Amino acid sequence: ILGLIAGMGELPKLVAEEARGKGYRVFAIGLEPLADKNLSDHVDSIKKISVGKLGEIIDTLKKHHIKEAVMAGKVPKSLIYKSKIIPSLRTEKLLLSLKDKSDDSILLAIAKELEKDGIKLLNTTDFSSSLMTPEGILTGERLSENEWKDIAFGWKIAKEIGRLDIGQTVVV
């Protein structure tokens, strides 16, 4: 059984469908108030839990004997930090332990919390191959030396702006 922690958007449904196509049964935690109301049509079972209740999320996954999980879908940080949603004690402790409020810090901390309870967080791309660009040259022509330099430059910048939590895309 694969646990799916589902935020907003279409991605959780696509991940669930691909996981089921690979033979997984999918148990979803639909993060309230974000998860798509039709998510239940794409999973084997679902429980809706408030986005701020990390302890309840983990306890529910354990109760359903989930050993592997994936997170998919958008969860705006404003819901966690600036909304009327009251976080659980475990969520509050996690947020206070962060070195910063970047996406990377939050996701890494959640992954560590899951791992503490015996739940391995898998990569979303393992269940969204239909959305991935295939490896290799897509233009039909080999890249010039200058184009390779542009790619190396862009990759370096994209990694840094991602680390700084200021973006995910670079155009060279």
Long-range contacts (C-beta under 8 A, 24 or more apart in sequence): 1-25, 1-26, 1-27, 1-44, 1-64, 1-65, 1-66, 2-26, 2-27, 2-66, 2-68, 2-69, 2-70, 2-122, 2-127, 3-27, 3-28, 3-29, 3-61, 3-64, 3-66, 3-68, 3-69, 3-70, 3-119, 4-28, 4-29, 4-43, 4-69, 4-70, 4-71, 4-72, 5-29, 5-31, 5-57, 5-69, 5-70, 5-71, 5-72, 6-30, 6-31, 6-34, 6-35, 6-36, 6-39, 6-72, 6-73, 7-31, 7-34, 7-35, 7-51, 7-71, 7-72, 7-73, 7-74, 7-75, 8-34, 8-35, 8-36, 8-73, 8-74, 8-75, 9-36, 9-73, 9-74, 10-36, 11-72, 11-73, 11-74, 11-124, 11-128, 12-36, 12-39, 12-42, 12-72, 12-73, 13-38, 13-39, 13-41, 13-42, 14-72, 14-128, 14-130, 14-131, 15-70, 15-72, 15-124, 15-127, 15-128, 16-42, 16-43, 16-127, 17-42, 18-127, 18-128, 18-129, 18-130, 19-70, 19-127, 20-44, 22-127, 27-61, 27-64, 27-66, 29-57, 29-60, 29-61, 31-73, 31-75, 34-73, 34-74, 34-75, 34-79, 35-73, 50-85, 51-75, 51-79, 51-80, 51-85, 52-79, 52-80, 52-85, 52-86, 52-87, 52-88, 52-91, 53-87, 53-88, 53-91, 54-87, 54-88, 54-90, 54-91, 54-94, 54-110, 54-113, 55-88, 55-89, 55-90, 55-91, 56-88, 58-90, 58-113, 58-114, 58-117, 58-119, 61-114, 61-117, 61-119, 62-117, 62-118, 62-119, 66-119, 67-118, 67-119, 67-120, 68-119, 68-120, 68-121, 68-122, 69-114, 69-119, 69-120, 69-121, 69-122, 70-121, 70-122, 70-123, 70-124, 70-126, 70-127, 71-107, 71-110, 71-121, 71-124, 72-124, 72-127, 72-128, 77-101, 77-103, 77-106, 80-106, 100-165, 101-165, 102-163, 102-164, 102-165, 103-165, 104-162, 104-163, 104-165
